[in-house]
Amino acid sequence: MKEGTEMDWCKALMWIASICVLTAMVGEYFLPQIVVVALAVVGILIWGAIVAYLMDGV
């Protein structure tokens, strides 16, 4: 595996999680509530997985 590839995946997942949570916050006014909840939960779960993965090496 190429050096630094793991961090690239973490960055990509962090962007995806951030976009999910941001969309949930902004879309609170015009999206159905179930979609807002789903986006927020997915974003927070991705963030938690990244933190757990990065803290595992400490």
Backbone as a ProteinNet text record, in pm:
[ID]
protein_1_A
[PRIMARY]
MKEGTEMDWCKALMWIASICVLTAMVGEYFLPQIVVVALAVVGILIWGAIVAYLMDGV
[TERTIARY]
82.8	0	87.6	45.6	121.4	118.4	229.6	240.2	143.2	70.4	-21.6	-161.6	-183.8	-315.2	-420.4	-382.5	-476.9	-529.5	-441.4	-483.4	-571.2	-547	-633.7	-776	-790.8	-923.6	-989.3	-910.1	-965.5	-1014.3	-937.4	-978.2	-1105.7	-1113.7	-1232.6	-1355.7	-1341	-1453.4	-1491.7	-1392.3	-1421.1	-1502.2	-1468.4	-1545.7	-1688.7	-1704.1	-1837.7	-1919.9	-1859.2	-1929.7	-1968.1	-1876.6	-1904.4	-2018	-2018.7	-2124.6	-2259.1	-2258.3	-2383.5	-2439.5	-2354.6	-2402.1	-2443.2	-2364.8	-2398.7	-2531.5	-2550.9	-2676.6	-2793.1	-2770.7	-2876.3	-2912.6	-2811.1	-2838.8	-2908.9	-2861.5	-2920.9	-3056.7	-3066.2	-3188.1	-3298.1	-3272.6	-3373.4	-3503.8	-3495.2	-3612.5	-3692.8	-3628.4	-3701.1	-3692.4	-3616.6	-3611	-3701.9	-3750.8	-3829.1	-3743.7	-3808.7	-3736.3	-3655.6	-3706.9	-3635.6	-3505.3	-3505.8	-3384	-3282.1	-3326.4	-3237.2	-3173.1	-3254.4	-3202.7	-3104.3	-3137.4	-3048.7	-2914.8	-2917	-2792.2	-2707.8	-2771.5	-2698.7	-2637.6	-2714.3	-2663.4	-2548.5	-2561.6	-2454.3	-2327.7	-2341.2	-2224.3	-2156.2	-2234.2	-2175.8	-2111.2	-2172.8	-2112.7	-1979.6	-1973.1	-1846.5	-1740.7	-1777	-1681.7	-1632.3	-1723.8	-1685.8	-1594.2	-1620.6	-1534.9	-1395	-1386.3	-1255.4	-1177.9	-1243.3	-1176.3	-1129.5	-1215	-1177.4	-1058.3	-1058.6	-948.6	-818.1	-826.5	-704.2	-653.6	-742.8	-702	-651.4	-678.9	-638.1	-486.1	-417.5	-271.6	-199.7	-271.1	-206.8	-176.2
-118.3	0	125.1	222	346.1	421.4	483.2	559.5	677.4	696.4	808.1	779.5	659.5	625.8	619.6	570.4	561.3	699.8	797.3	931.3	992.6	958.6	1007.7	956.2	830	774.9	843.2	871.2	941.5	1080.7	1149	1282.9	1276.6	1179	1165.6	1134.2	1043.4	1010.2	1128.2	1205	1322.3	1424.3	1443.1	1533.7	1483.9	1353.1	1295.6	1315.2	1287.4	1304.1	1450	1540.9	1683.5	1730.2	1684.1	1721.9	1666.3	1542.6	1484.2	1567.7	1601.9	1677	1819	1882.9	2017.3	2018	1919.5	1909.4	1886.5	1806.9	1783.6	1912.8	1992.2	2117.5	2219.6	2232.9	2330.3	2280.7	2151	2095.1	2073.2	2111.7	2095.1	2166	2272	2352.5	2298.1	2225	2184.1	2035.6	1958	1813	1743.1	1624.6	1548	1513.3	1503	1482.4	1353.3	1246.9	1119.4	1131.6	1212.8	1234.7	1312.3	1412.6	1491.8	1403.8	1321.2	1231.8	1132.1	1075.5	978.4	1042.2	1160.9	1228.9	1258.9	1306.7	1339	1213.7	1105.8	981.5	924.4	922.6	871	954.6	1086.3	1172.7	1151.8	1141.7	1124.2	986.6	884	750.8	745.7	813.6	817.8	889.9	1003.1	1074.9	986.3	915.9	826.8	716.2	659	552.9	605	725	783.2	808.7	865.3	891.4	760.5	658.1	528.4	469.2	481.4	427.8	502.2	635.2	713.4	696.3	678.7	661.5	520.4	427.6	288.5	274.2	358.5	349.2	414.9	485.8	559.3	466.9
0	0	0	-76.2	-85.7	46.9	81.1	206.7	204.2	312.8	323.5	271.5	220	165.4	274.8	392.7	503.4	541.5	544.4	581.8	474.4	347.6	240.3	258.3	298.2	323	441.1	543.8	660	620.9	539.2	494.8	411.5	321.2	237.1	321.7	416.8	503.8	593	635.4	717.8	638.1	510.9	426.7	410	386.7	369.8	496.7	612.6	739.9	762.2	731.1	750	660.1	536.3	443	490	542.3	593.6	708.4	802.9	919.2	879.1	793.7	748.5	671.8	585.8	512.2	606.9	710.8	809	881.7	916.5	988.4	899.5	775.8	684.2	633.9	606.9	551.3	651.5	775.4	880.8	845	768.1	735.4	618.6	525.2	405.6	373.5	449.4	428.1	528.6	492.8	590	712.7	825.5	950.1	949.9	887.2	884.7	806	701.5	622	704.4	776.7	861.2	968.1	1031.6	1136	1076.4	961.3	897.3	860.9	804.1	768.3	891.9	996.7	1118.4	1180.9	1186	1246	1164.1	1032.9	947.9	966	965.2	982.7	1116.5	1222.4	1355.7	1368.7	1310.6	1315.5	1239.8	1126.2	1051.1	1132.6	1193.2	1278.2	1391.8	1456.7	1566.2	1520.7	1404.3	1351.4	1320.6	1265.7	1235.7	1363.8	1463.3	1591.2	1654.6	1654	1710.2	1635.5	1501.6	1421	1450.6	1459.8	1484	1627.1	1723.2	1862.3	1889.2	1801.2	1819.4	1821	1744.8	1736.8	1851.7	1938.7	2048.8	2163.1
[MASK]
++++++++++++++++++++++++++++++++++++++++++++++++++++++++++

